Amino acid sequence: MIQVRILFFASTREITGIPLLDITADEGESIESILETKVFPLFPALSSDAITRYSIALNKKYVNYTEIVKDGDELALLPPISGG
């Protein structure tokens, strides 16, 4: 088992009501698996179209959802950025 910290920003923080969540995951688990099995069940409002709507940063670098997490990793769930 590994420990992963998930950070929420902007609208994701508004939905969850918290800035971060520490979870336990299985070694070799992907970001997608962690979100689907551990985060979205806690915060169902995040899960609708989440895979296509949110960007993911792993240890401050943008990655895709298939990336494998390691013990102590920090995962940020970032909503779409808009502006003018």
N, C-alpha and C positions, 0 to 999 in steps of 0.2 A: 504494500500500500504506500501511496505517496500523498503529500500535501500540496495543494494548489490554491493560490489566492486568485479570486476573480474580482476585478474592479468594474464598477458601473459608473458611466458618465452621462451627463445631460439627461435625455429622456429615459434612458435605461435606469438611471438612478431614481428618477421620479416614479417609475413603475415599481421598482423594488423597494423603495423607501430606505435603502441602505447604500453606503458607498462601496462596501466590499463584502465578500463572502469567502471564508476559508472552507475548503472541502477536502475530503479524502477520496482519492481515485485509485483505480487499479494501475499498476505499472504497465506501460505500453498503451495506455488508453489515448484516443484521439480527442482533439478539441470538440469535434462534432458529437462524439459519444458522451463526453462530460456534460455538454450543454443539454443534449436530449434526455439523459438519464438523471442528472443531478440538479441542473439549474432550472430548466423549463418546467418541470413538475412543481417546483416551489413558486415560480412566477409565470403562470400560464399566459399572461398578457405579453410576455416577451416572445413566446414561441411562434406566433403566427407570422409566417414568412421570414423568420429570423435568419435562416441560412443565407437568404439573398439580400436582406435589408441591412444587416449589421456587418461592420468590419471587425476583424479580430487582430489584436496585437499580443504577441507572446514575448514577454521580456522586452517590451518597448519596440518591437519590430513587427510590421504587418506580415501576417502569414495567412495560409488558407486553413480551412476547417479540418483538413486531413492530417495536420501536423500532430505529432505525438508529444505529449507533455511529459516533463520529468519532475522529480521531487523538488519542491521549492519554486517552481515556475510561477510567474505572475501573468495572468490572462486578463486582458482588458476587452470588454464588450463595448464597442463604439457605434453609436447611431450614425445614420447618414449626416454628412455635414452639408449645410446649405448656406447660401449667402448671396450677396449681390455686389 
